[in-house]
């Protein structure tokens, strides 16, 4: 069969014929297959690298010491800070995480994340009115963390805590969101 | 001279420059497209080029490490020669790029350029819009300061609301369970490599489509697009009234380009770079996070929407809007192009621009946010204290001390989250004020637990006096005896009336 020139058959139709009829067709296919295989070899480490965190099912949460229980006066709310347990050497100041510690009486505590439950901005404590206020969209919470006003869909996120040998411990390590509260 | 000409011909023969020219910059366009309306696309591209160049310069110095990024920004601002200016050019270049891209899109929409046969040009433009907004958001994070930190927090909180896979997406966004070192590295890679790479590829597609499908001719009212006849019509337009883009249609683009460059340089020189604000230390909570202007409208919408609409606006609205942009050329691919005959298109643009403009303005002023220092930082205007009883003055003190002013203004000072209290006694009776203070409601917290009965009595006694003299006291008509027991008002409130309504003279009060 004779090749028909581009004058009679144009564009992709012509190209198709050339490829099909070429005696070097097998070389093209073999080469393409070889590249597909090589591509897969390249893709495996790429995907493994990019999605490496999916394999690890380890929880980022850890118990963190927040200091002596008696550093927190009863019936008061104080800010405490801790170094985030999930850390890299180049985290710098971003690994310093604040939280609001409210000591009720004795070993009774409430430890709140600073992040507003609406969109995560840092809420501020106002002792005189006993309110937490958010600077972003005006969310307000009572001293016990329950929602008082504004757009937040729920009360403040609370850390799990324990008191051991006069030390206050909280379980933290991830940014609290509605999907994963502390 | 002839020798030189020979050399030029030889170079052109070997490099095919003239052929390249006639198939690109020198291609024939309708003369009508050399219009001031057609300058925004090339100006957006120019901004992108400026961003690439100034961004590459910044990357010579900037350190994309959570530990050092903020310090390197300070170094750029204060020590590196012209570092502040390069940061300012990059910042203002991004503002100009988003603004010009928006204008380009509005023009293309109004001139019906998305219609047959330029559907793919429009589609590639929609993805260019999304990528550019992606650059804008990731660029905000590069300015790794307090705003960037809490901006990421807002991004993560929004992502965390995605049903089912929210937690995984937050992890993906932050490159870990919390904002830290790897978060910045991820955003750096996106901002500097991935998104610009995709953008360059897509710009190539966009420009190639402009060449192959031709630029839209200036629409003529009544000249409808039909799939059967448009291609021959366009060819005729080119034959009858076509000119090479360079040099006969590019003039206005060139003039506008120079204006844009001078505009960016001028803004950069006069207004300077943005930030960085305080260091990205989350324990410094005295902060007021606000996004850059392109995202202020979303930020404002999130404060103003009713709770139940938030998820709709966050996740359904973007899908609908992008979906609308993507199907637009397929549902409205033919017919009228001229904005003069497309009132719905024009009104839609006006409506969207007004909505986004208003929301952006509100995001800038944020009246819904409590003024955190109003209780300790603002004064009580003396007119509100003159002639008051000790109980009422004590009430004024309680109002100040219990942070009421963070949300309620007096004499124009204080928060705007709640209503101003200047004339509250004309709206609420004594009993209603007591109830509102103790129980809260209507977006006000209840103060019953934090105020003693004596403090409630004092603060309500003070608020009972807050009305202009000429305005009637709010009263409960079912209990006329309440009305008699209230103070008669008298001259002590006259000054306040003047304060509240400066237009009223004292004579008109008496």
Boltz contact constraints between the chains, C-beta under 6 A:
constraints:
  - contact:
      token1: [A, 60]
      token2: [B, 177]
      max_distance: 6.0
  - contact:
      token1: [A, 81]
      token2: [B, 283]
      max_distance: 6.0
  - contact:
      token1: [A, 84]
      token2: [B, 178]
      max_distance: 6.0
  - contact:
      token1: [A, 86]
      token2: [B, 177]
      max_distance: 6.0
  - contact:
      token1: [A, 88]
      token2: [B, 181]
      max_distance: 6.0
  - contact:
      token1: [A, 90]
      token2: [B, 65]
      max_distance: 6.0
  - contact:
      token1: [A, 90]
      token2: [B, 66]
      max_distance: 6.0
  - contact:
      token1: [A, 90]
      token2: [B, 67]
      max_distance: 6.0
  - contact:
      token1: [A, 90]
      token2: [B, 181]
      max_distance: 6.0
  - contact:
      token1: [A, 91]
      token2: [B, 66]
      max_distance: 6.0
  - contact:
      token1: [A, 91]
      token2: [B, 180]
      max_distance: 6.0
  - contact:
      token1: [A, 91]
      token2: [B, 181]
      max_distance: 6.0
  - contact:
      token1: [A, 92]
      token2: [B, 66]
      max_distance: 6.0
  - contact:
      token1: [A, 92]
      token2: [B, 67]
      max_distance: 6.0
  - contact:
      token1: [A, 93]
      token2: [B, 279]
      max_distance: 6.0
  - contact:
      token1: [A, 93]
      token2: [B, 281]
      max_distance: 6.0
  - contact:
      token1: [A, 94]
      token2: [B, 66]
      max_distance: 6.0
  - contact:
      token1: [A, 94]
      token2: [B, 179]
      max_distance: 6.0
  - contact:
      token1: [A, 94]
      token2: [B, 180]
      max_distance: 6.0
  - contact:
      token1: [A, 94]
      token2: [B, 280]
      max_distance: 6.0
  - contact:
      token1: [A, 95]
      token2: [B, 180]
      max_distance: 6.0
  - contact:
      token1: [A, 96]
      token2: [B, 281]
      max_distance: 6.0
  - contact:
      token1: [A, 96]
      token2: [B, 283]
      max_distance: 6.0
  - contact:
      token1: [A, 97]
      token2: [B, 282]
      max_distance: 6.0
  - contact:
      token1: [A, 98]
      token2: [B, 282]
      max_distance: 6.0
  - contact:
      token1: [A, 98]
      token2: [B, 283]
      max_distance: 6.0
  - contact:
      token1: [A, 119]
      token2: [B, 154]
      max_distance: 6.0
  - contact:
      token1: [A, 119]
      token2: [B, 157]
      max_distance: 6.0
  - contact:
      token1: [A, 120]
      token2: [B, 153]
      max_distance: 6.0
  - contact:
      token1: [A, 120]
      token2: [B, 154]
      max_distance: 6.0
  - contact:
      token1: [A, 120]
      token2: [B, 157]
      max_distance: 6.0
  - contact:
      token1: [A, 121]
      token2: [B, 150]
      max_distance: 6.0
  - contact:
      token1: [A, 121]
      token2: [B, 289]
      max_distance: 6.0
  - contact:
      token1: [A, 122]
      token2: [B, 285]
      max_distance: 6.0
  - contact:
      token1: [A, 124]
      token2: [B, 285]
      max_distance: 6.0
  - contact:
      token1: [A, 126]
      token2: [B, 403]
      max_distance: 6.0
  - contact:
      token1: [A, 128]
      token2: [B, 401]
      max_distance: 6.0
  - contact:
      token1: [A, 128]
      token2: [B, 402]
      max_distance: 6.0
  - contact:
      token1: [A, 128]
      token2: [B, 403]
      max_distance: 6.0
  - contact:
      token1: [A, 129]
      token2: [B, 402]
      max_distance: 6.0
  - contact:
      token1: [A, 129]
      token2: [B, 403]
      max_distance: 6.0
  - contact:
      token1: [A, 129]
      token2: [B, 450]
      max_distance: 6.0
  - contact:
      token1: [A, 130]
      token2: [B, 450]
      max_distance: 6.0
  - contact:
      token1: [A, 131]
      token2: [B, 445]
      max_distance: 6.0
  - contact:
      token1: [A, 133]
      token2: [B, 370]
      max_distance: 6.0
  - contact:
      token1: [A, 135]
      token2: [B, 288]
      max_distance: 6.0
  - contact:
      token1: [A, 135]
      token2: [B, 369]
      max_distance: 6.0
  - contact:
      token1: [A, 137]
      token2: [B, 303]
      max_distance: 6.0
  - contact:
      token1: [A, 138]
      token2: [B, 368]
      max_distance: 6.0
  - contact:
      token1: [A, 138]
      token2: [B, 369]
      max_distance: 6.0
  - contact:
      token1: [A, 138]
      token2: [B, 370]
      max_distance: 6.0
  - contact:
      token1: [A, 138]
      token2: [B, 417]
      max_distance: 6.0
  - contact:
      token1: [A, 140]
      token2: [B, 445]
      max_distance: 6.0
  - contact:
      token1: [A, 148]
      token2: [B, 445]
      max_distance: 6.0
  - contact:
      token1: [A, 149]
      token2: [B, 443]
      max_distance: 6.0
  - contact:
      token1: [A, 149]
      token2: [B, 444]
      max_distance: 6.0
  - contact:
      token1: [A, 149]
      token2: [B, 445]
      max_distance: 6.0
  - contact:
      token1: [A, 174]
      token2: [B, 177]
      max_distance: 6.0
  - contact:
      token1: [A, 174]
      token2: [B, 178]
      max_distance: 6.0
  - contact:
      token1: [A, 175]
      token2: [B, 156]
      max_distance: 6.0
  - contact:
      token1: [A, 175]
      token2: [B, 178]
      max_distance: 6.0
  - contact:
      token1: [A, 177]
      token2: [B, 156]
      max_distance: 6.0
  - contact:
      token1: [A, 177]
      token2: [B, 157]
      max_distance: 6.0
  - contact:
      token1: [A, 177]
      token2: [B, 160]
      max_distance: 6.0
  - contact:
      token1: [A, 177]
      token2: [B, 170]
      max_distance: 6.0
  - contact:
      token1: [A, 178]
      token2: [B, 160]
      max_distance: 6.0
  - contact:
      token1: [A, 178]
      token2: [B, 161]
      max_distance: 6.0
  - contact:
      token1: [A, 179]
      token2: [B, 160]
      max_distance: 6.0
  - contact:
      token1: [A, 179]
      token2: [B, 166]
      max_distance: 6.0
  - contact:
      token1: [A, 179]
      token2: [B, 167]
      max_distance: 6.0
  - contact:
      token1: [A, 180]
      token2: [B, 167]
      max_distance: 6.0
